[in-house]
Amino acid sequence: MRLIFNRIPSNLFILILLISSVSCDNSKIQLEAYYYPLSDLKEGKIYIYESLQDSVPPSFWYYKSVSNSGKELLESQSFDTRMQINQFAIERRAKSGMLLQSNTLFIPDSTGKRNAIKVDILQKNMYPFSVTDTNGIFLYSVKWTTRANTHNTVTRNRRFLGFEGHNYKGKSVKCAKFELKELIEDYNDGYLEYKINGFEYYGLHLGLVYYEKIVNDKIRLAYELKDILSVNEFERKYNTKFQAITH
């Protein structure tokens, strides 16, 4: 093998390496355009997800992109129909994808008061910007504690399955489809675990447009994106006031 390479002119050998490198890059499946569009979220927008199950209330998510010390960040805030916050997170844009930088849960106690619980980030992968094929697994894991000697963990594996259409406002949107496998562990006066399967659809230039989680034959949660509103539009439509959290 050494003799064969010695007969190849050095400039030709370099070109072969470059061509191989370019070929590898071009074989990547690009997915960044299917995540939440940071350039369109500088003023902040509210995504309204409606449940496909009767009597289950909608889910509201406020997204806003910000720049901080040269970093591109995406802030997200989940809240319910009573305008009570459930979660606040900050993601950081990296070359490889979006990474979870911080996360806070707002969990009600026995009196109904919501307490801010800081989450420990064990694996920070939120969304990949490119994949080689459908075999890669992207790991996300967090842990939090509500009282002494107890804790909860959520471990989520995402796997890209390919592209598929999904409806948004009566039109079919090209989506990047992911398979989800979640393990929820509850260390609270004993040990309980829940294994959940599901799917996510990220629409081109939209972000998440549909997701479902299947706990068992009787428990299935499914939400789809119904609308994207500015804060003013949301306040007028729902006759309420919205207050965004800032980090």
C-alpha positions as CSV (number, residue, x, y, z in Angstrom):
1,M,0.0,0.0,0.0
2,R,2.9,2.4,0.7
3,L,4.3,1.8,-2.8
4,I,1.0,2.6,-4.4
5,F,0.7,5.9,-2.6
6,N,4.3,6.8,-3.5
7,R,3.3,6.7,-7.2
8,I,0.5,9.2,-6.8
9,P,1.5,12.9,-7.2
10,S,1.1,14.8,-4.0
11,N,-1.3,17.4,-5.4
12,L,-3.5,14.6,-6.8
13,F,-3.5,12.8,-3.4
14,I,-4.6,16.1,-1.7
15,L,-7.4,16.5,-4.2
16,I,-8.6,12.9,-3.5
17,L,-8.7,13.7,0.2
18,L,-10.6,16.9,-0.4
19,I,-13.2,15.2,-2.7
20,S,-13.7,12.5,0.0
21,S,-14.2,15.2,2.6
22,V,-16.7,17.1,0.5
23,S,-18.6,13.9,-0.3
24,C,-18.9,13.1,3.4
25,D,-20.3,16.6,4.1
26,N,-22.8,16.5,1.2
27,S,-24.1,13.1,2.5
28,K,-25.3,14.8,5.7
29,I,-29.0,15.4,6.0
30,Q,-29.5,19.1,6.9
31,L,-32.2,19.7,9.6
32,E,-31.6,23.2,11.0
33,A,-34.3,24.7,8.8
34,Y,-36.9,22.6,10.5
35,Y,-36.3,23.9,14.0
36,Y,-37.8,27.0,15.5
37,P,-36.6,29.9,13.3
38,L,-34.4,32.0,15.5
39,S,-34.3,34.9,13.0
40,D,-38.1,35.3,13.2
41,L,-38.4,35.1,17.0
42,K,-36.5,38.2,18.0
43,E,-39.7,39.9,19.2
44,G,-41.1,36.7,20.7
45,K,-44.0,34.7,19.6
46,I,-46.5,32.3,21.2
47,Y,-47.1,28.9,19.8
48,I,-50.5,27.4,20.5
49,Y,-50.7,23.6,20.7
50,E,-54.1,22.0,20.9
51,S,-54.7,18.5,22.2
52,L,-56.3,15.9,20.0
53,Q,-58.0,14.5,23.1
54,D,-61.3,15.9,24.2
55,S,-61.4,17.9,27.5
56,V,-57.6,18.3,27.5
57,P,-56.6,22.0,27.6
58,P,-54.2,23.5,25.0
59,S,-50.5,24.1,25.7
60,F,-48.9,27.5,25.2
61,W,-45.2,28.1,24.5
62,Y,-43.5,31.5,24.3
63,Y,-40.3,31.5,22.2
64,K,-37.9,34.4,21.9
65,S,-34.4,34.4,20.4
66,V,-31.7,36.6,22.0
67,S,-28.0,37.3,21.6
68,N,-25.8,37.3,24.6
69,S,-22.0,37.7,24.5
70,G,-21.9,36.5,21.0
71,K,-24.1,33.5,21.7
72,E,-27.4,32.8,20.0
73,L,-30.0,31.7,22.5
74,L,-33.6,30.6,22.4
75,E,-35.7,31.2,25.5
76,S,-38.9,29.2,25.9
77,Q,-41.6,29.5,28.4
78,S,-44.5,27.0,28.9
79,F,-47.7,28.2,30.5
80,D,-51.3,27.0,30.8
81,T,-54.7,28.6,30.2
82,R,-54.6,30.2,33.7
83,M,-51.4,31.9,32.7
84,Q,-49.4,29.9,35.2
85,I,-45.9,29.1,34.1
86,N,-44.8,25.5,34.0
87,Q,-41.3,25.7,32.7
88,F,-38.6,28.1,31.5
89,A,-35.6,27.0,29.5
90,I,-32.7,28.5,27.6
91,E,-31.1,26.7,24.6
92,R,-27.8,27.7,23.0
93,R,-27.2,27.4,19.3
94,A,-24.0,25.4,18.4
95,K,-22.7,24.2,15.1
96,S,-24.0,20.7,15.8
97,G,-27.4,21.8,17.0
98,M,-29.4,23.3,19.9
99,L,-28.1,22.5,23.4
100,L,-29.9,23.0,26.6
101,Q,-28.2,25.6,28.7
102,S,-30.6,26.0,31.6
103,N,-34.0,24.8,32.7
104,T,-36.3,25.6,35.6
105,L,-39.5,23.8,36.5
106,F,-42.4,25.4,38.4
107,I,-44.0,22.7,40.4
108,P,-47.0,23.2,42.7
109,D,-46.7,22.0,46.3
110,S,-49.5,20.7,48.5
111,T,-50.9,24.2,48.9
112,G,-50.9,24.9,45.2
113,K,-48.0,27.3,45.4
114,R,-45.6,26.9,42.5
115,N,-42.0,26.6,43.4
116,A,-39.1,27.2,41.0
117,I,-37.0,24.0,40.8
118,K,-33.6,24.3,39.1
119,V,-32.9,21.3,36.8
120,D,-29.5,19.6,36.6
121,I,-28.6,19.0,32.9
122,L,-26.9,15.6,32.4
123,Q,-27.1,15.4,28.6
124,K,-27.9,18.6,26.8
125,N,-28.8,17.6,23.2
126,M,-32.1,19.2,22.2
127,Y,-32.1,19.0,18.4
128,P,-29.4,18.1,15.8
129,F,-28.7,20.3,12.8
130,S,-27.5,17.4,10.6
131,V,-27.5,13.7,10.6
132,T,-25.8,11.1,8.5
133,D,-28.6,8.6,8.4
134,T,-31.5,7.3,10.6
135,N,-29.2,5.3,12.9
136,G,-27.9,8.1,15.1
137,I,-29.3,8.6,18.6
138,F,-29.4,12.0,20.3
139,L,-29.4,11.9,24.0
140,Y,-31.1,14.3,26.4
141,S,-31.2,13.8,30.2
142,V,-32.2,16.0,33.1
143,K,-32.6,15.6,36.9
144,W,-34.3,17.6,39.6
145,T,-35.0,17.4,43.3
146,T,-38.2,18.6,45.1
147,R,-37.2,17.6,48.6
148,A,-34.4,15.8,50.5
149,N,-33.5,12.2,49.5
150,T,-35.8,12.3,46.5
151,H,-35.2,13.0,42.8
152,N,-36.6,12.6,39.4
153,T,-34.8,12.0,36.1
154,V,-36.0,12.2,32.5
155,T,-33.9,10.5,29.8
156,R,-34.9,11.0,26.2
157,N,-33.5,9.4,23.0
158,R,-34.3,11.1,19.7
159,R,-33.8,9.3,16.3
160,F,-34.4,10.9,13.0
161,L,-36.8,8.8,10.8
162,G,-37.0,10.8,7.6
163,F,-39.2,13.5,6.1
164,E,-43.0,13.4,6.1
165,G,-45.8,15.8,5.6
166,H,-48.1,17.2,8.3
167,N,-51.0,19.6,8.1
168,Y,-50.7,23.1,9.5
169,K,-53.6,25.6,8.9
170,G,-55.0,23.4,6.1
171,K,-51.7,23.0,4.2
172,S,-49.3,20.1,4.1
173,V,-45.9,21.1,5.5
174,K,-42.7,19.1,5.0
175,C,-41.5,17.9,8.3
176,A,-38.5,16.2,9.9
177,K,-39.9,13.3,11.8
178,F,-38.2,12.0,15.0
179,E,-38.9,8.9,17.1
180,L,-38.9,9.4,20.9
181,K,-38.1,6.9,23.6
182,E,-38.3,8.3,27.1
183,L,-37.6,6.9,30.5
184,I,-39.0,8.8,33.5
185,E,-37.6,7.7,36.9
186,D,-39.2,8.7,40.2
187,Y,-37.1,8.2,43.3
188,N,-39.6,9.2,46.0
189,D,-40.2,6.8,48.9
190,G,-39.4,4.0,46.6
191,Y,-38.7,3.7,42.9
192,L,-41.1,4.0,39.9
193,E,-40.3,4.2,36.2
194,Y,-42.3,5.0,33.2
195,K,-41.3,4.1,29.6
196,I,-42.8,6.3,27.0
197,N,-42.7,6.1,23.2
198,G,-43.6,8.8,20.8
199,F,-43.0,10.9,17.7
200,E,-42.2,14.6,16.9
201,Y,-42.7,16.4,13.6
202,Y,-40.7,19.6,13.0
203,G,-42.1,21.7,10.2
204,L,-39.9,23.6,7.6
205,H,-39.3,27.1,8.9
206,L,-41.8,26.6,11.7
207,G,-40.4,24.3,14.4
208,L,-42.5,21.6,16.3
209,V,-45.9,21.2,14.6
210,Y,-47.0,17.9,16.1
211,Y,-46.0,15.5,18.9
212,E,-47.4,12.4,20.6
213,K,-46.4,10.4,23.6
214,I,-47.7,6.9,24.3
215,V,-47.5,5.6,27.8
216,N,-49.6,2.5,27.3
217,D,-52.8,1.3,25.5
218,K,-54.9,3.7,27.6
219,I,-52.7,6.8,27.9
220,R,-51.8,8.7,24.8
221,L,-51.1,12.4,24.6
222,A,-51.0,14.2,21.2
223,Y,-50.8,17.9,20.4
224,E,-50.6,19.8,17.1
225,L,-49.7,23.3,16.3
226,K,-52.8,25.4,15.7
227,D,-51.4,29.0,15.5
228,I,-48.4,31.2,16.0
229,L,-49.2,34.7,17.5
230,S,-47.4,37.8,18.5
231,V,-47.8,38.7,22.2
232,N,-50.3,41.5,21.3
233,E,-52.3,39.1,19.1
234,F,-52.4,36.5,21.8
235,E,-53.5,39.0,24.5
236,R,-56.3,40.3,22.3
237,K,-57.5,36.8,21.3
238,Y,-57.5,35.4,24.8
239,N,-58.4,38.6,26.6
240,T,-55.5,38.3,29.0
241,K,-52.1,39.7,29.8
242,F,-48.8,37.8,29.3
243,Q,-45.6,38.4,31.2
244,A,-42.5,36.9,29.8
245,I,-39.7,35.7,32.1
246,T,-36.2,37.0,31.4
247,H,-33.0,35.3,32.4
